[in-house]
Amino acid sequence: MKKYGLMAVLLAGLGFACQREGNFPEVTNMPVEQSESGEKKPIAAGILLGQMIFDSVAYEVPQEKMLQPFIKEFGDGTVVDVAMIKRVQATKKDKPYYYVVGIGQKNGDFRMMALELYASEDNSLYVTSKSRKYISTSNDCDFCMFTYDKNVITGAECQSRDATTECTYAVEESNTFMR
């Protein structure tokens, strides 16, 4: 009889443990859209790409599954062979920013694209169609790196920092990544 009582308690406990209602994290730093009337409304959460656990990324979408969406996002023949999620944090006091980054080549020039990610309170990382898109291209430069101000991408410069080398840099306010 004790055996059946113990099984009933275990099954009831398992039932409570599997209940998921209300367990999804709230996204706290999602962008907001401002309407013409000045009213601010949050943008949908988007697609979950990964989660920061201490100092490492647990990928929800495997890195190799992000290559083709980056190729489509470039849309100009750039072949992307590296995709990763990067945290940018200048100092421990600064709020970190997160980006999904794709690196590839077109006609021998290195190209890099970064999309802003939004973090929930449990450090889940989301990309939305409203995530800002940053693109750099190496022209007469081995490799262009993004430059930052307060953890936000503000430009690109050649890693060699030679005055004769050049990087192009562009920003777009939306994207079609993972759509």
URZI-V723994 format. One record per backbone hydrogen bond with DSSP energy under -1.0 kcal/mol. CO is the residue of the C=O (numbers start at 1). NH is the residue of the N-H. E is the energy in kcal/mol with one decimal. If there is no record, write none. Layout:
BEGIN
co=CO nh=NH e=E
co=CO nh=NH e=E
END
This chain:
BEGIN
co=1 nh=5 e=-1.9
co=2 nh=6 e=-2.4
co=3 nh=7 e=-1.9
co=4 nh=8 e=-2.2
co=5 nh=9 e=-2.0
co=6 nh=10 e=-2.3
co=7 nh=11 e=-2.6
co=8 nh=12 e=-2.3
co=9 nh=13 e=-2.4
co=10 nh=14 e=-2.4
co=11 nh=15 e=-2.2
co=12 nh=16 e=-2.0
co=13 nh=17 e=-2.1
co=14 nh=18 e=-1.6
co=20 nh=23 e=-2.4
co=26 nh=121 e=-2.3
co=31 nh=43 e=-1.9
co=33 nh=41 e=-2.5
co=35 nh=38 e=-1.9
co=39 nh=35 e=-2.8
co=41 nh=33 e=-3.0
co=47 nh=127 e=-2.0
co=49 nh=60 e=-2.1
co=49 nh=61 e=-2.0
co=50 nh=125 e=-3.7
co=51 nh=58 e=-3.0
co=53 nh=56 e=-2.0
co=56 nh=53 e=-3.1
co=58 nh=51 e=-1.8
co=62 nh=65 e=-1.3
co=63 nh=66 e=-1.5
co=66 nh=70 e=-1.7
co=67 nh=71 e=-2.2
co=68 nh=72 e=-2.6
co=69 nh=73 e=-2.3
co=70 nh=74 e=-2.6
co=71 nh=75 e=-2.3
co=79 nh=105 e=-2.1
co=82 nh=103 e=-2.6
co=84 nh=101 e=-3.5
co=86 nh=99 e=-2.4
co=88 nh=97 e=-2.4
co=97 nh=88 e=-3.1
co=98 nh=117 e=-2.7
co=99 nh=86 e=-3.1
co=100 nh=115 e=-2.3
co=101 nh=84 e=-2.2
co=102 nh=113 e=-2.5
co=103 nh=81 e=-2.0
co=103 nh=82 e=-1.5
co=104 nh=111 e=-2.8
co=105 nh=79 e=-2.8
co=106 nh=109 e=-2.1
co=109 nh=106 e=-2.2
co=110 nh=138 e=-2.8
co=111 nh=104 e=-2.6
co=112 nh=136 e=-2.7
co=113 nh=102 e=-2.7
co=114 nh=134 e=-2.9
co=115 nh=100 e=-2.1
co=118 nh=126 e=-2.8
co=119 nh=29 e=-1.3
co=120 nh=123 e=-2.1
co=123 nh=52 e=-2.4
co=124 nh=120 e=-2.1
co=125 nh=49 e=-3.0
co=125 nh=50 e=-1.2
co=126 nh=118 e=-2.8
co=127 nh=47 e=-2.7
co=128 nh=131 e=-1.5
co=129 nh=175 e=-1.8
co=132 nh=116 e=-2.0
co=133 nh=172 e=-2.6
co=134 nh=114 e=-2.4
co=135 nh=170 e=-2.3
co=136 nh=112 e=-2.5
co=137 nh=168 e=-2.4
co=139 nh=166 e=-1.8
co=143 nh=159 e=-2.7
co=145 nh=157 e=-2.6
co=147 nh=154 e=-2.8
co=147 nh=155 e=-1.1
co=149 nh=152 e=-1.5
co=152 nh=149 e=-2.3
co=155 nh=147 e=-2.6
co=157 nh=145 e=-3.2
co=158 nh=161 e=-1.2
co=162 nh=165 e=-1.5
co=166 nh=139 e=-2.4
co=168 nh=137 e=-1.6
co=170 nh=135 e=-2.5
co=172 nh=133 e=-3.0
co=176 nh=179 e=-1.6
END
